Amino acid sequence: MLPGRKHSRPGKFEMTQNQISDQELGQLLAVLQHDPKNEDLWKALYLKIRRFVYAVAFRVLNGNEELAKDATQGVFTRLFE
């Protein structure tokens, strides 16, 4: 189980902290667009959306934790390139 989440039942996650609104995400992405080399902004983005990315991958991959971890890593590898 990931920190900051409650595991309510297999394959279902509830956000309990580090939630990001669409508006906050849009603002962060806009700033990153103007300053793409700012490592602090990239770290903030990662910390805000990593759990969501993992949860989506976990669900799409039918609860396979290893594949979900690999998929999450792949998402961020491509994003950071």
CORCORPE-V509211 format. One record per residue. SS is DSSP state (H for helix, E for strand, L for the rest). OMEGA is omega as a letter, one per 20 degrees, with the letter a starting at -180 (* if undefined). D_CENTER is the distance of its C-alpha to the mean C-alpha in Angstrom with 1 decimal. Layout:
<<SS:OMEGA:D_CENTER> <SS:OMEGA:D_CENTER>>
This chain:
<<L:r:14.6> <L:r:11.6> <L:r:12.8> <L:r:12.5> <E:r:12.7> <E:r:16.0> <E:a:16.6> <E:r:19.1> <E:a:20.1> <L:r:19.1> <L:a:16.1> <E:r:15.5> <E:r:13.1> <E:r:13.7> <E:r:11.6> <L:r:13.9> <L:r:12.5> <L:r:10.1> <L:r:10.0> <L:r:10.1> <L:r:12.8> <H:a:13.3> <H:r:15.9> <H:r:13.9> <H:r:11.3> <H:r:14.5> <H:r:16.2> <H:r:13.7> <H:r:13.7> <H:r:17.5> <H:r:18.0> <H:r:16.2> <H:a:18.4> <H:a:21.4> <L:a:20.4> <L:a:18.3> <L:a:19.6> <L:a:18.5> <H:r:16.5> <H:r:15.8> <H:r:14.1> <H:r:11.8> <H:r:11.2> <H:r:10.6> <H:r:8.0> <H:a:6.1> <H:a:6.9> <H:a:6.2> <H:a:2.8> <H:a:2.1> <H:r:4.3> <H:r:4.2> <H:r:3.8> <H:a:6.1> <H:r:8.1> <H:r:8.8> <H:r:9.9> <H:a:11.8> <H:a:13.5> <H:a:14.4> <L:r:15.7> <L:r:17.8> <L:r:16.5> <L:a:16.9> <H:a:14.9> <H:r:15.9> <H:r:15.1> <H:r:11.6> <H:r:11.1> <H:r:13.0> <H:r:11.1> <H:r:7.7> <H:r:10.0> <H:r:11.7> <H:a:9.0> <H:r:8.5> <H:r:12.3> <H:a:13.2> <H:a:11.3> <H:r:13.0> <L:*:16.3>>
